[in-house]
Amino acid sequence: MTQGNESRSSGNGFGISGSGGIPALVSGEVGPTLLRLTLPMIIGIVSMVAFNLIDTIYISMLGTRELAALSFTFPVVMVMSSMALGLGMGASAVISRAIGSGNMEQARRLTTDSLFLAVMLVGCCVIVGLLTIKPLFSAMGASEDIIELISQYMTVWYPAMLFVVIPMTGNNVIRACGDTRTPAAIMMTAVVLNAILDPLLIFGIGPFPSMGIRGAAVATMLSRSVTLVLSVYILHWQRKMVTLKIPGWTELRNSWSPILNIAIPAAATRLILPLGAGILTRIAAQYGNGAVAAMGVATRIEFVALAVVMALSSVLGPFTGQNYGAGRIDRVREAFRISCRFSLQWGFGTAIVLYLLSGYLPALFSKDPDTLSALKSYLLIVPIGFGAQGIFALGASALNVLGRPLTAAALSIVQMLLITVPLAWIFSQSFGMTGIFGAILIAFIIGGGLSGMLVRSTMAGLNPERV
């Protein structure tokens, strides 16, 4: 850190230099700092998967109709989650830059206004959601009896979004401070509470009423409400990142504008991925249910295999933001270089492991010959590009924080809709499922290369004095 930034940071009382609970991301060795941030983030990612998996397992015990009702809600959940994640990314990017520059008054203002923005957006979504349950899910093809179950779930789930989006935004702010352990602990708390409450409220164990599918939504609301309290408590009373000063419209606009400039493209990018996945599944469907099942399993294998690199991409944002704000472009470049090298090494190792397991792993998921054959092809082809796909994710994270959110969004559009989908359709005509997997591999490699080049060119034009 430059001498000027050191002097600004040391006396602000918010712990940028390591005191007061906000770890210093603008000093210390880059590699060990990234490692320290990434390990808790892995726990956080696993927690998010576990939360949804627990709901699915217990609801499946109610019967096929209830599970179908839950499946119909997934697109809505995806849209709301994308909005929350985009808002969190936008808040994290601008707040980490403010922290890095030593401007804690601005960081407080941005934190408070981002939470207020989250409340307003959720409020609008809740009203629209509750008013459109029947027409929306009817349009999606749900029958009357399934819509009744969906209504039981969503009339609780929509209001519960307040308890989901606020902690998600708050956790991103805490990460912007350089702390990934606390958000991981908060998310694990939600998972544990949800795992306890789900069976009690769904099946009516002991003194609790049997609420069926509605019980899962109530369990979500209760467990997430605890995370809301924890997140706000930490931000306000421990981090001192929330101000009670009422802002004017100009202040709100000045805060919301940079947040939304990143949040909107980031949220749109999150929606592109399931859209593309749906199209790929439709292409695979022409080869039978076994091929579709293989695509579903392959998606889960890919998520697990790339979880570590995805965690690294999540922490690269706050690290880049603080150092960019502090004028430490050298540390920004070094962090991206180290992260890309790790992604390639991790991808290479994962590809070898999955290659060696290609004759055994598919049998754990299915006994259907078509599924087994498609899964083996996937394990032999797609993992070759995992390292490049990791670089793609790292680049998107860095570009968002460096003020290039539209570039990051364009990368996702190009990779999924302009490369993966067209090539998958073309190659599948001659090579079947192998052609689809080959298209995914090519898209991974091209996307990773483009992402790396764009980040390097962006960094080359950075002005260390610009925050």
WODA-V427099 format. One record per residue. N is the residue number from 1. RES is the residue in one letter. PHI is phi in degrees with one decimal (999 if undefined). Layout:
n = {N | N}
res = {RES | RES}
phi = {PHI | PHI}
//
This chain:
n = {1 | 2 | 3 | 4 | 5 | 6 | 7 | 8 | 9 | 10 | 11 | 12 | 13 | 14 | 15 | 16 | 17 | 18 | 19 | 20 | 21 | 22 | 23 | 24 | 25 | 26 | 27 | 28 | 29 | 30 | 31 | 32 | 33 | 34 | 35 | 36 | 37 | 38 | 39 | 40 | 41 | 42 | 43 | 44 | 45 | 46 | 47 | 48 | 49 | 50 | 51 | 52 | 53 | 54 | 55 | 56 | 57 | 58 | 59 | 60 | 61 | 62 | 63 | 64 | 65 | 66 | 67 | 68 | 69 | 70 | 71 | 72 | 73 | 74 | 75 | 76 | 77 | 78 | 79 | 80 | 81 | 82 | 83 | 84 | 85 | 86 | 87 | 88 | 89 | 90 | 91 | 92 | 93 | 94 | 95 | 96 | 97 | 98 | 99 | 100 | 101 | 102 | 103 | 104 | 105 | 106 | 107 | 108 | 109 | 110 | 111 | 112 | 113 | 114 | 115 | 116 | 117 | 118 | 119 | 120 | 121 | 122 | 123 | 124 | 125 | 126 | 127 | 128 | 129 | 130 | 131 | 132 | 133 | 134 | 135 | 136 | 137 | 138 | 139 | 140 | 141 | 142 | 143 | 144 | 145 | 146 | 147 | 148 | 149 | 150 | 151 | 152 | 153 | 154 | 155 | 156 | 157 | 158 | 159 | 160 | 161 | 162 | 163 | 164 | 165 | 166 | 167 | 168 | 169 | 170 | 171 | 172 | 173 | 174 | 175 | 176 | 177 | 178 | 179 | 180 | 181 | 182 | 183 | 184 | 185 | 186 | 187 | 188 | 189 | 190 | 191 | 192 | 193 | 194 | 195 | 196 | 197 | 198 | 199 | 200 | 201 | 202 | 203 | 204 | 205 | 206 | 207 | 208 | 209 | 210 | 211 | 212 | 213 | 214 | 215 | 216 | 217 | 218 | 219 | 220 | 221 | 222 | 223 | 224 | 225 | 226 | 227 | 228 | 229 | 230 | 231 | 232 | 233 | 234 | 235 | 236 | 237 | 238 | 239 | 240 | 241 | 242 | 243 | 244 | 245 | 246 | 247 | 248 | 249 | 250 | 251 | 252 | 253 | 254 | 255 | 256 | 257 | 258 | 259 | 260 | 261 | 262 | 263 | 264 | 265 | 266 | 267 | 268 | 269 | 270 | 271 | 272 | 273 | 274 | 275 | 276 | 277 | 278 | 279 | 280 | 281 | 282 | 283 | 284 | 285 | 286 | 287 | 288 | 289 | 290 | 291 | 292 | 293 | 294 | 295 | 296 | 297 | 298 | 299 | 300 | 301 | 302 | 303 | 304 | 305 | 306 | 307 | 308 | 309 | 310 | 311 | 312 | 313 | 314 | 315 | 316 | 317 | 318 | 319 | 320 | 321 | 322 | 323 | 324 | 325 | 326 | 327 | 328 | 329 | 330 | 331 | 332 | 333 | 334 | 335 | 336 | 337 | 338 | 339 | 340 | 341 | 342 | 343 | 344 | 345 | 346 | 347 | 348 | 349 | 350 | 351 | 352 | 353 | 354 | 355 | 356 | 357 | 358 | 359 | 360 | 361 | 362 | 363 | 364 | 365 | 366 | 367 | 368 | 369 | 370 | 371 | 372 | 373 | 374 | 375 | 376 | 377 | 378 | 379 | 380 | 381 | 382 | 383 | 384 | 385 | 386 | 387 | 388 | 389 | 390 | 391 | 392 | 393 | 394 | 395 | 396 | 397 | 398 | 399 | 400 | 401 | 402 | 403 | 404 | 405 | 406 | 407 | 408 | 409 | 410 | 411 | 412 | 413 | 414 | 415 | 416 | 417 | 418 | 419 | 420 | 421 | 422 | 423 | 424 | 425 | 426 | 427 | 428 | 429 | 430 | 431 | 432 | 433 | 434 | 435 | 436 | 437 | 438 | 439 | 440 | 441 | 442 | 443 | 444 | 445 | 446 | 447 | 448 | 449 | 450 | 451 | 452 | 453 | 454 | 455 | 456 | 457 | 458 | 459 | 460 | 461 | 462 | 463 | 464 | 465 | 466 | 467}
res = {M | T | Q | G | N | E | S | R | S | S | G | N | G | F | G | I | S | G | S | G | G | I | P | A | L | V | S | G | E | V | G | P | T | L | L | R | L | T | L | P | M | I | I | G | I | V | S | M | V | A | F | N | L | I | D | T | I | Y | I | S | M | L | G | T | R | E | L | A | A | L | S | F | T | F | P | V | V | M | V | M | S | S | M | A | L | G | L | G | M | G | A | S | A | V | I | S | R | A | I | G | S | G | N | M | E | Q | A | R | R | L | T | T | D | S | L | F | L | A | V | M | L | V | G | C | C | V | I | V | G | L | L | T | I | K | P | L | F | S | A | M | G | A | S | E | D | I | I | E | L | I | S | Q | Y | M | T | V | W | Y | P | A | M | L | F | V | V | I | P | M | T | G | N | N | V | I | R | A | C | G | D | T | R | T | P | A | A | I | M | M | T | A | V | V | L | N | A | I | L | D | P | L | L | I | F | G | I | G | P | F | P | S | M | G | I | R | G | A | A | V | A | T | M | L | S | R | S | V | T | L | V | L | S | V | Y | I | L | H | W | Q | R | K | M | V | T | L | K | I | P | G | W | T | E | L | R | N | S | W | S | P | I | L | N | I | A | I | P | A | A | A | T | R | L | I | L | P | L | G | A | G | I | L | T | R | I | A | A | Q | Y | G | N | G | A | V | A | A | M | G | V | A | T | R | I | E | F | V | A | L | A | V | V | M | A | L | S | S | V | L | G | P | F | T | G | Q | N | Y | G | A | G | R | I | D | R | V | R | E | A | F | R | I | S | C | R | F | S | L | Q | W | G | F | G | T | A | I | V | L | Y | L | L | S | G | Y | L | P | A | L | F | S | K | D | P | D | T | L | S | A | L | K | S | Y | L | L | I | V | P | I | G | F | G | A | Q | G | I | F | A | L | G | A | S | A | L | N | V | L | G | R | P | L | T | A | A | A | L | S | I | V | Q | M | L | L | I | T | V | P | L | A | W | I | F | S | Q | S | F | G | M | T | G | I | F | G | A | I | L | I | A | F | I | I | G | G | G | L | S | G | M | L | V | R | S | T | M | A | G | L | N | P | E | R | V}
phi = {999 | -68.3 | -60.3 | -62.9 | -68.9 | -61.7 | -68.9 | -68.9 | -80.6 | -69.4 | -108.7 | -90.4 | 78.6 | -109.1 | 78.0 | -60.8 | -87.4 | 114.4 | -90.7 | 75.3 | 97.3 | -103.0 | -60.8 | -82.6 | -98.0 | -102.4 | -146.3 | 89.0 | -66.5 | -66.7 | -57.8 | -59.8 | -65.0 | -62.6 | -62.8 | -60.9 | -76.0 | -75.4 | -55.8 | -65.0 | -65.8 | -60.0 | -61.0 | -62.7 | -65.1 | -60.9 | -62.9 | -62.3 | -64.9 | -62.5 | -58.5 | -70.0 | -64.8 | -61.6 | -57.5 | -62.6 | -62.0 | -69.3 | -67.5 | -61.8 | -70.9 | -76.3 | 139.6 | -66.9 | -63.0 | -65.1 | -66.4 | -63.9 | -60.8 | -62.9 | -63.3 | -63.7 | -80.1 | -57.2 | -60.3 | -65.9 | -60.6 | -63.2 | -63.2 | -65.2 | -64.9 | -63.0 | -61.7 | -65.3 | -67.1 | -63.1 | -63.2 | -63.7 | -65.2 | -62.8 | -63.7 | -61.0 | -63.9 | -74.0 | -72.1 | -64.0 | -67.0 | -64.1 | -63.5 | -61.6 | -80.3 | 84.7 | -91.5 | -74.1 | -64.1 | -66.8 | -61.0 | -62.9 | -62.7 | -64.4 | -61.9 | -61.8 | -70.5 | -67.6 | -66.7 | -63.8 | -61.7 | -61.1 | -62.0 | -64.6 | -64.4 | -63.5 | -57.6 | -63.8 | -65.1 | -62.9 | -62.6 | -63.0 | -61.6 | -64.7 | -80.3 | -119.6 | -57.2 | -66.7 | -63.4 | -65.1 | -77.5 | -66.0 | -64.1 | -81.4 | 101.1 | -76.2 | -77.4 | -60.4 | -67.9 | -72.3 | -62.1 | -61.5 | -68.0 | -60.1 | -62.2 | -58.3 | -77.9 | -76.1 | -65.3 | -95.2 | -66.1 | -58.1 | -61.4 | -66.5 | -60.9 | -58.5 | -82.1 | -99.0 | -70.9 | -61.7 | -63.1 | -63.6 | -65.6 | -61.0 | -64.2 | -66.1 | -65.9 | -61.6 | -65.1 | -61.0 | -76.9 | 97.0 | -113.4 | -103.8 | -71.3 | -62.0 | -59.5 | -63.0 | -64.7 | -63.7 | -67.3 | -64.3 | -59.5 | -62.8 | -63.5 | -62.5 | -63.1 | -64.7 | -64.0 | -77.5 | -76.6 | -52.8 | -64.3 | -64.0 | -88.1 | -74.0 | -101.4 | 72.5 | -80.3 | 64.0 | -78.6 | -82.2 | -74.1 | -81.4 | -109.3 | 63.2 | -65.2 | -62.9 | -61.2 | -64.7 | -67.9 | -65.0 | -61.5 | -62.0 | -61.0 | -67.9 | -67.7 | -72.6 | -64.3 | -65.1 | -66.7 | -61.7 | -60.9 | -62.9 | -63.5 | -66.3 | -60.3 | -65.7 | -65.0 | -85.2 | -92.2 | -95.3 | -82.8 | 56.9 | -99.8 | -116.0 | -107.5 | -92.4 | -68.8 | -77.2 | -83.0 | -83.7 | -61.7 | -63.3 | -62.8 | -61.1 | -63.2 | -66.2 | -81.4 | -69.5 | -58.7 | -66.9 | -65.9 | -70.6 | -59.4 | -96.2 | -64.2 | -65.3 | -62.1 | -64.6 | -65.5 | -62.3 | -61.5 | -61.5 | -80.1 | -65.4 | -62.0 | -66.1 | -62.0 | -63.1 | -62.7 | -64.4 | -66.6 | -62.3 | -63.8 | -63.8 | -64.9 | -68.1 | -61.9 | -68.0 | -103.3 | 103.9 | -64.0 | -62.5 | -68.5 | -64.2 | -60.7 | -63.1 | -62.6 | -64.0 | -66.5 | -60.4 | -60.1 | -70.2 | -62.4 | -62.3 | -61.5 | -65.3 | -64.2 | -100.2 | -58.2 | -65.4 | -69.0 | -64.2 | -63.5 | -63.2 | -65.3 | -69.2 | -87.8 | -63.5 | -60.5 | -59.2 | -62.7 | -62.8 | -61.4 | -63.5 | -73.9 | -64.8 | -63.4 | -85.2 | 79.2 | -93.0 | -64.0 | -61.5 | -72.8 | -62.8 | -63.9 | -63.8 | -63.3 | -67.3 | -63.4 | -63.1 | -64.7 | -65.6 | -62.0 | -63.1 | -59.9 | -65.3 | -65.5 | -63.6 | -62.8 | -63.1 | -63.8 | -64.8 | -61.7 | -64.4 | -60.8 | -68.5 | -62.8 | -67.4 | -94.2 | -61.8 | -87.0 | -121.2 | -60.1 | -56.7 | -66.0 | -73.4 | -108.6 | -162.7 | -112.7 | -69.5 | -58.6 | -65.6 | -64.5 | -61.6 | -64.9 | -66.0 | -64.2 | -63.7 | -60.8 | -58.4 | -65.7 | -86.5 | -110.1 | -63.1 | -58.0 | -58.1 | -98.1 | -60.5 | -61.9 | -66.8 | -66.1 | -62.6 | -63.3 | -58.2 | -66.3 | -62.4 | -64.6 | -61.8 | -63.3 | -65.1 | -63.3 | -59.0 | -72.7 | -81.8 | 84.6 | -121.7 | -65.1 | -68.0 | -64.5 | -62.7 | -65.7 | -62.6 | -58.4 | -65.2 | -63.2 | -62.5 | -63.6 | -82.3 | -89.6 | -103.2 | -116.2 | -61.1 | -63.3 | -60.9 | -65.4 | -62.0 | -66.4 | -66.1 | -67.6 | -66.8 | -64.5 | -106.5 | -120.4 | 63.6 | -63.7 | -60.4 | -65.5 | -62.7 | -66.9 | -64.4 | -63.9 | -62.6 | -60.8 | -60.6 | -64.8 | -59.3 | -67.5 | -64.8 | -61.5 | -63.4 | -64.3 | -62.0 | -60.8 | -61.1 | -66.2 | -66.3 | -65.9 | -62.7 | -67.8 | -65.1 | -65.3 | -63.9 | -97.8 | -72.9 | -101.6 | -56.0 | -85.4 | -86.5 | -119.7}
//
